[in-house]
Amino acid sequence: MQYMLLIYDDERHFRDMSEEERGKIFQEYGAFTQGLRDRGAFVAGEPLQPISAATTVRVRDGEQLVTDGPFAETKEQLGGYYVVEADSIDEAIEHAAKIPSARYGSIEVRPIMPISAEANA
């Protein structure tokens, strides 16, 4: 089964780190990603641009409303994601706990709902 690991952290935390600290975190992410690939668990994953680059779209009463930034102001922002293949939620949680940002923020683990090929046709 596939799981999405949503990485939430405070962008200010990374912005305030020294170049050396950020480099170490990025190396840890590289090693984590390679470990997922080596185990055949990696499906996809990418970091996201900062929330300053986000746009939120809503449709109300048939009218499209577009605003800059995220939908809600929160202490932690969605900073990236992984999609992993895992045999169980416990295995997906084990992967999530190894994501470097788990030490500073939080990782949301969500099973991906499979949609049959017939539903897409």
PyMOL commands that set and color helices and strands:
alter all, ss='L'
color gray80, all
select helices_A, chain A and resi 11-15+19-38+51-53+89-97+100-103+117-120
alter helices_A, ss='H'
color red, helices_A
select strands_A, chain A and resi 2-9+42-47+55-60+63-68+77-85+106-111
alter strands_A, ss='S'
color yellow, strands_A
deselect
rebuild
show_as cartoon
